[in-house]
Amino acid sequence: MSEELFPVVDETGKVVGKATRKECHSGSMILHPVVHLHVLDADKRLFLQHRSMKKDVQPGKWDTSVGGHVDYGETIETALLREAREELGLTVIEVKKLFTYKFTSSIECELVNAFYTVCRLEDITVDGDEITEGRFFSVDEILDRIGTGFFTPNFEQEFFRLREFGLWDKQ
């Protein structure tokens, strides 16, 4: 099996090259695109996933509803729908774009493309390989756990962006 290839992008999202997953996650700070989908229910609770211990980044932490890398040659929209299907079994969804921003950790640099959708718990089938469990959290439940190590650092930063952007006012 060949190693995954990711597009290398500039800060506008324009593809300027390609690199392997290993190269992108080795501290090289190669900017590569990812997609995040925030899934809300009718009660404005946010679905979060508990990352598998098999994950190479932030294993065992609670994170964004859906998150994944864009494969080389794939569009942002195609990657978003693929990840939603793979991680949560969502096949027919209406997504809305939220924002794009650069996220840097100690091992990587990502251009995050954030979207949201609304669905019901019964529409979700959690992939047991990448995600150990998932559930809807109220804003207050999330706020109570911020800064405790419960969530990925990326999710915590993005959660505040979601609030500033007015996500809970958009439904």
N, C-alpha and C positions, 0 to 999 in steps of 0.2 A: 504494500500500500504506500503510495507516495504521500509526502508530507503536504498538509494544507498550504495553499498559497493565498495570501491576502493582498488586496490592492494597497499600495502606498499612495497617500493623498497629500495635497497641500491643505492649508487651513480653510480653503473654500470648498473642499471636497473633490477637487479635480484629481483624477488618477494620474500619477507621475511615475509609477513603477509598480513593482511587486516584490514581496518578501515572504519567507516562510513563517509559520506560526512561531517556531522556535526563535527566529531572528527578531520578530516583533515583541516577544515576551522575555527577551534576554537582557533588558536594560538598555537597549539600543536607542530607545525613544523614537523609533520609526512610527510616524503617524499613520494609523490605519483605521478605516471606518467600522463602526459597530451600529447595531440597531437596538433600541429599547422600546418595548411596548408596555404601556401602563394600562392594566385592565381594571376598570371600575364596575361596580354593580349598581343597581337602581338606588341603593341606599348610600351611594357615594363612598363606599368602602373600597380600598385598594387591594387587589390580589397580589400576594407576594409568594415567591418560591424559596424553598429551603434548598440551597445548593448541595449537591452530592459531595461526599468526601473524595470522590474521584476527580473532581475539577482541579485544574492546575492553578487557578487563581481564586482566592477566597473560598476554599472548600468549607462546607458546614455553616455558612452564614446565610441569613435571609437577604433576598435581593429583589430587584425589579421583576415584575410579572414575567416578562420575556426579555431575554438579552442574548445577543449573539454577534459573531463576526460576519462581515460581508466577505464572501468568497471572491477571488480574483475573477473578473468577467461578469459578475453578478450586479444587478442594480440594487439600490437601497430598498426599493419597494419589494422586489423579488426576495431579497434576504429577509425582510420583515415578515412577509407571509410564510416563508419557509420555516423560520424560527418559531412563529406562532403555532404552526401546524406540528412541528417536531416536539416542542416543549409542552404545549397545552392542548394539542389536538384541535385547535381552532381552525376551521376550514373556510367558513363564510363569515367575514367580519368587515365592518366599515371602520376604517382607521382615519384619524385626523392627525396632521403634523403639529407638533408642539414647538420644538426648537432644536437647534444643533449647537453643540459646544465641544470644546477640547477638554479632555480629562487626562491628567497625568498622575501615575502612581510611581512607586519605586522601580517597577519592572516594565512599564509600557506607557504608551501615549496613544489615546484613542480619540477619534472624531465621532462623538455620540450623536446619533440621529434619533430623537425621541418622538414617539407617537402615543396616542391613547385610543382606546375603544371601550365600549360598554357591553357587558354580557352577563349571563347568569352562571352560577356555580355549576349547574347541570350541563352547561355547554363545554365545560373544561374537563379534559382527561390528562392528568399529569403524567409526563414521561418518567418512569421510575428509574431510568439509568442516569439521567442528568440532574433530576430533581427528586429529593426524598419525600417531599410533601409540599402542599401549597394551601393557602387559605386567604380569605378576605380579612383585612385589618381596618379598623376605623382610624381616622386621623389621630385621635387621642391615644389609641394603643401604640401607634407609631411614635408619637412624640414622647410617650413614657419610656420607650426603649432606645431613643437616640442617644448616642455617646456611651452605650454600655458594651459595645462589641457584638451586639446581637445582629446588626445589619452590616453589609459591606460598606466601606467608606464611600464608594461611588454612589450607592443608593442614598445614603444620608445626604450627600451633597445635592443629588438630583431631587430628592424629596423637597428640599427648601426651594429649589428652582420651580418645581411644580406648584408649590403654594404661591410663590411670587407671581407666577404666570397666570394664576387663577384657575387651575385645573378643576377645582371643586365647584367653580361657578359656571363651568362650560356645559354641564349636563342639562 
